[in-house]
Amino acid sequence: MAHDGRPPRRRQTLQAKLPLLLEPGDTDMAAQETEAVPDDRLRLIFTCCHPALAQEGRIALTLRLICGVPTPDIAHAFLVSESTMAARITRAKKKIATARIPYRVPGAGDLPERVGAVLTVIHLLYAVGHTAPSGENLVRDDLTARALDLARMLQGLLPADHEAAGLLALLLVHEARRATRTSPDGRLLRLEDQDRSRWDRALINEADQLIVAALTAGPPGRFTLQAAIAALHAQAPSYAGTDWPQILTLYTELLRIWPSPVVALNRAAAVAMVDGPAAALAEVQALEADARLTGYRYLPATKADLLHRLGRDAEAAEAYRAALALTGNAAEQEFLIERTIQMTRTGE
């Protein structure tokens, strides 16, 4: 770590993790090392998030090279094919080589232009662990723990950065209810079926303090808005007692500053609770024309839930089958199979 008195180990870590970024003999890593980022892991991420690379390229390369996230999982996070993501990472590496981009440990003055990419890297690292794209378990505890640790360090490093506080708050709220997302036998539980008495109130309260401070400091960014939405869910006495109008308002603002199709889909779920499932279904059907959501399992899954609420269970079963075909996580697969069977029975 930063203050363990072992700078040679830090140099070895950097050289081992960045063999494709540093030209051998180009520079003395010890001479360049700075205490601007006092943690090896976070320093590696800041170093790899070089502003000379396109934003998506630097984020993808950092996730792959520094965080060890497999290319298929990175592709899933970016809503692109594995081949597209592999090509994107390759292009980033080639640009480093052809342009001879100097990869040096950033100083304090270099941090602001890199922090946006670093925030996204940590967020996506947590997202991949929060709901693993494939495998037997819903959650990868190693990734979520690493991302939460990094978020805490980043917020401590940049206490005046309100989005760093927002990201930490967002991860804290997710972490607060992590243990209730599956049943003792590993079955996926929807938010309305989770035992709220088991949620970690200390983490939720810590997140709330961060959110309030960030919201009062100025216009919120996307991580602060996502954290505020998550906190409203966590603070509600029940699923039915959630402040859905406020959540819809926050989603509308989030969509304005971050026009993502995933945000639009999540907003549609809030529309269903405020204006009814028919209004939400119309929005979801419009999103089906967005090529970026092709292969995104939560689009047909959301549609299936809305169709069920409208009493159209045969169509809901078909939508659940479509979601199942796109899902590689065993816990999600089991959940979707159960829902498909239920809808098939009631839709006959």
Secondary structure, DSSP 8 states (H G I E B T S, - for coil): -TTSS-HHHHHHHHHHH-TTTS-TTS--HHHH--SSS-SHHHHHHHHHS-TTS-HHHHHHHHHHHTS---HHHHHHHHTS-HHHHHHHHHHHHHHHHHTT-------GGGSHHHHHHHHHHHHHHHHHHHS-SEES-S--HHHHHHHHHHHHHHHHH-TT-HHHHHHHHHHHHHHHTGGGSB-TT--B--GGGS-GGGS-HHHHHHHHHHHHHHHHHSS--HHHHHHHHHHHHHHSSSSTTS-HHHHHHHHHHHHHHS--HHHHHHHHHHHHHHH-HHHHHHHHHHHTT-GGGTT-THHHHHHHHHHHHTT-HHHHHHHHHHHHHT-EEHHHHHHHHHHHHHHHHHH-
